[in-house]
Amino acid sequence: MQTLHSLDPLRRAVAALRQSPDGPKTVALVPTMGALHEGHLTLVREARKQADHVVVSIFVNPLQFGANEDLDKYPRQLERDCALLEAEGVDLVWAPTVEAMYPQGFATNISVTGVSDGLCGASRPGHFDGVATVVCKLFHQVLPDVALFGEKDWQQLAVIRRMARDLDLTSPHADAVLGVATVREEDGLAMSSRNAYLTAEQRLQAVTLPMAMKVAIAGIRNGDPVAACIGHLKDALLAGGFSSVDYAELRDADSLAPLDSRGTAPMRLLVAARIGTTRLIDNMAVLPE
């Protein structure tokens, strides 16, 4: 497995992966910010099913962190991450420096409106501009045939698919931006690098999030008023140890348009809440009957 930090060697290495006497090989990209856990490794395993070769990027992207967010303390564990990826059969790790990704004078920003409105787009201004900008660069740098993202960041997935469609990114095009189901701990908490910030007590309390979401979804499926179900969800989080709720909303699964009643199209319940200093997000499908 190669680990590369600058662009020209990356492009040569990806070109070499594609070459074969039997014809061109395909490449899958799994973008990450490192601090890898089983959720990331699940993406890697799915990527190996989708393509001949797998490239994983590890880059803590400063553009998607706000002024008072956790950029400085976000875990950076490149040696450990590379060992995990090599064990999974990854061919190449692209771990650019900030200077390589954003050279002096960098002045371009990609903004995707609509699907980025509200939810994390409201509570983290500029976040999705940073996500779209870095992912667009990664697509152009690696030119993958397919890219894989976790469904835990559902709004992020919608933003990236919209960007790929709008900018005619054929490597990969929108249909080649694949979502992989959220990987959860045994108690139901969605796996996240930020779970490491939780104290032992907070970790026990955090399971309130998926539990309360399941109760709300059951109520919505049963025909109970959406506002009441979400109100009960928020109350359960605050009673269970969360300090605040950034949002809890029912949205159309594809357009992310807000919904105030149960519909017949696929729906998603999306929640972000804070426990101590840690912000956790989750989402679950609300399947129509």
SVG drawing of the C-alpha trace seen along z (x, -y; Angstrom):
<svg xmlns="http://www.w3.org/2000/svg" viewBox="-53 -35 58 45">
<polyline fill="none" stroke="black" stroke-width="0.4" points="0.0,0.0 1.3,-3.4 0.8,-6.6 1.2,-9.8 1.2,-13.4 1.5,-15.4 -0.5,-15.6 1.8,-14.7 2.8,-11.3 -0.8,-10.7 -1.8,-11.1 1.0,-8.8 0.0,-6.2 -3.7,-6.2 -2.8,-6.0 -0.6,-3.0 -3.5,-1.3 -5.7,-1.6 -3.2,0.0 -3.5,3.7 -2.9,6.0 -6.5,7.1 -7.8,3.5 -8.3,0.5 -9.1,1.2 -11.6,-0.7 -10.9,-2.8 -13.1,-3.5 -12.6,-6.5 -13.5,-6.6 -13.0,-10.2 -12.3,-10.4 -10.9,-12.7 -9.1,-9.8 -9.6,-8.6 -11.0,-5.5 -13.5,-3.2 -15.6,-0.3 -18.0,-2.6 -15.1,-3.7 -13.8,-0.2 -17.3,0.9 -17.1,-1.8 -13.7,-0.3 -15.1,3.2 -18.0,2.0 -15.6,0.1 -13.6,3.3 -16.8,4.9 -17.5,1.9 -14.1,1.5 -10.7,3.2 -8.7,0.8 -9.5,-1.3 -8.1,-4.8 -8.8,-6.2 -8.2,-9.9 -7.3,-11.1 -7.5,-14.9 -8.8,-17.0 -10.4,-19.7 -10.1,-23.1 -12.7,-24.6 -15.5,-22.7 -14.8,-23.6 -16.3,-26.8 -14.4,-29.2 -15.4,-27.6 -15.4,-24.0 -12.9,-21.2 -10.4,-21.5 -7.4,-21.7 -8.4,-18.7 -9.9,-16.5 -7.9,-13.2 -5.1,-12.7 -3.8,-9.1 -2.3,-8.6 0.0,-5.7 -2.8,-3.8 -5.2,-4.6 -2.8,-3.4 -2.2,-0.1 -6.0,0.5 -6.4,-0.3 -3.5,1.9 -5.1,4.8 -8.3,4.2 -6.4,4.4 -6.5,0.7 -4.1,-0.1 -3.4,-3.8 -3.8,-6.3 -4.0,-10.0 -3.0,-12.1 -2.3,-15.6 -1.0,-18.4 -3.1,-21.5 -0.6,-23.3 -1.0,-20.6 -4.8,-20.8 -5.0,-24.6 -1.9,-26.2 -1.1,-29.8 -3.6,-32.1 -6.4,-29.5 -9.6,-31.5 -12.3,-29.1 -15.4,-28.1 -18.2,-25.7 -21.6,-26.4 -24.6,-24.0 -27.9,-25.7 -31.2,-24.0 -30.1,-20.6 -27.6,-22.5 -30.3,-24.7 -31.3,-24.2 -30.2,-21.2 -26.4,-21.2 -26.3,-24.0 -28.0,-26.3 -26.1,-25.3 -22.7,-25.1 -22.6,-28.1 -20.1,-27.5 -19.7,-23.8 -21.2,-22.4 -19.2,-24.9 -16.1,-23.4 -17.3,-19.9 -18.3,-20.5 -15.0,-22.3 -12.8,-19.6 -14.8,-16.7 -14.8,-18.3 -11.1,-18.6 -10.8,-15.0 -12.9,-13.9 -10.7,-15.8 -7.5,-14.6 -8.3,-10.8 -10.8,-10.7 -12.6,-7.7 -15.2,-5.6 -17.2,-5.5 -17.1,-7.2 -18.6,-6.0 -19.9,-7.9 -21.7,-6.9 -25.4,-7.6 -24.9,-8.9 -24.1,-12.2 -27.3,-12.2 -27.3,-15.9 -23.7,-15.7 -24.5,-12.9 -27.3,-14.9 -25.0,-17.9 -22.3,-15.8 -24.8,-14.1 -26.2,-17.5 -22.8,-18.9 -21.8,-16.0 -25.0,-16.3 -24.8,-20.1 -21.2,-20.3 -21.3,-17.3 -18.7,-15.4 -18.4,-12.2 -15.7,-10.8 -17.8,-10.0 -21.2,-11.2 -24.1,-11.6 -25.3,-8.0 -21.7,-6.8 -21.8,-8.6 -22.9,-5.7 -24.3,-5.9 -23.5,-3.0 -25.8,-2.3 -24.9,-3.7 -22.8,-1.4 -23.9,-1.3 -22.5,-0.1 -24.2,2.8 -26.4,0.4 -27.5,-1.5 -25.3,-4.6 -24.1,-5.6 -20.3,-5.1 -18.5,-8.5 -14.9,-9.7 -16.4,-12.2 -17.7,-9.5 -14.2,-9.4 -14.8,-12.8 -17.5,-11.4 -16.8,-10.6 -17.9,-7.1 -21.1,-8.6 -21.9,-10.6 -21.3,-7.5 -24.0,-5.7 -26.3,-8.6 -25.7,-9.0 -27.7,-5.9 -30.8,-8.0 -30.4,-9.5 -31.1,-6.4 -33.7,-5.1 -35.7,-8.4 -35.5,-8.5 -37.0,-5.0 -39.9,-6.0 -40.5,-9.1 -40.5,-7.1 -42.9,-4.5 -45.3,-7.4 -45.0,-9.0 -45.7,-5.6 -48.7,-5.2 -50.1,-8.4 -49.4,-10.6 -48.8,-14.3 -45.2,-14.9 -44.8,-17.9 -45.8,-16.0 -43.5,-13.1 -40.6,-15.4 -41.4,-17.3 -41.4,-14.1 -38.0,-13.2 -36.5,-16.5 -37.8,-16.1 -36.4,-12.6 -32.9,-13.8 -32.8,-16.6 -34.1,-14.3 -31.5,-11.7 -28.4,-13.8 -28.2,-15.9 -27.6,-19.6 -29.3,-20.9 -30.9,-19.9 -29.7,-21.7 -32.5,-20.3 -34.9,-17.3 -36.8,-17.3 -38.7,-15.1 -37.5,-15.7 -38.1,-14.2 -35.3,-11.7 -34.3,-12.9 -34.9,-16.7 -34.6,-17.3 -37.7,-19.5 -39.2,-19.9 -42.3,-17.8 -44.9,-18.6 -46.9,-15.4 -46.4,-11.9 -46.3,-11.4 -46.0,-8.5 -42.6,-9.2 -39.4,-8.1 -38.8,-10.2 -35.9,-10.7 -35.8,-11.8 -32.6,-13.8 -31.3,-14.9 -28.3,-16.8 -27.8,-17.2 -25.1,-18.1 -24.0,-16.1 -21.3,-18.0 -19.1,-19.6 -19.7,-16.9 -22.2,-17.3 -23.7,-14.1 -25.8,-13.6 -28.0,-10.8 -30.7,-10.0 -33.0,-7.1 -35.4,-6.2 -39.1,-6.7 -40.6,-4.1 -44.0,-4.8 -46.6,-2.1"/>
</svg>
